[in-house]
Amino acid sequence: MTDQQQNSAQKDPADWTTGDEPATGPQESYLHTLANEAGEPAPEGLTKAEASQRIDELQQKTGRGVS
């Protein structure tokens, strides 16, 4: 992966052009899984950007997705 590809893959969700659209089905499903593992209620009604940020937070809390 080139530096440019890596940078675009790590773009801040707040800067996404589609970030204000509703979260995708896969995002919502993964959020429910992570929230259950973290012992938290699953968030509802998030945008794509908000869902991505919440996924990052819950991954840190649960240890998922951490290399």
C-alpha positions in Angstrom: 0.0 0.0 0.0 1.4 3.4 -0.9 1.5 6.3 1.6 -1.3 8.0 -0.3 -3.5 4.9 -0.1 -2.8 4.5 3.6 -3.6 8.2 4.2 -6.9 8.0 2.4 -7.8 4.8 4.3 -7.1 6.7 7.5 -9.1 9.8 6.7 -10.8 11.4 9.6 -14.5 10.4 9.5 -15.5 14.0 10.1 -14.0 14.8 6.7 -15.9 12.1 4.8 -18.1 13.5 2.1 -20.7 10.8 3.0 -20.1 11.0 6.7 -23.5 12.6 7.4 -25.4 9.7 5.7 -27.0 7.0 8.0 -24.7 4.3 9.2 -24.5 1.2 7.0 -25.9 -2.1 7.9 -22.5 -3.7 8.5 -21.5 -0.7 10.8 -24.7 -1.1 12.8 -24.3 -4.9 13.1 -20.6 -4.5 14.3 -21.6 -1.7 16.7 -24.2 -4.0 18.2 -21.6 -6.8 18.6 -19.0 -4.5 20.2 -21.6 -2.8 22.5 -22.7 -6.2 23.7 -19.1 -7.2 24.4 -18.5 -3.9 26.2 -21.6 -4.3 28.3 -23.1 -1.1 26.8 -26.4 -0.3 25.1 -26.1 -0.4 21.3 -26.2 3.1 19.8 -29.0 3.9 17.3 -29.5 6.5 14.6 -25.8 7.3 14.1 -24.3 8.7 10.9 -21.5 6.9 9.1 -18.9 9.2 10.6 -20.4 8.8 14.2 -20.6 5.0 13.8 -17.0 4.8 12.7 -15.8 6.9 15.6 -18.0 4.8 18.0 -16.6 1.6 16.5 -13.0 2.9 17.2 -13.9 3.7 20.8 -15.6 0.3 21.4 -12.7 -1.6 19.7 -10.3 0.1 22.2 -12.6 -0.8 25.1 -13.0 -4.5 24.0 -9.6 -5.1 22.6 -11.0 -6.0 19.2 -9.2 -4.6 16.2 -6.1 -3.8 18.2 -2.9 -5.1 16.6 
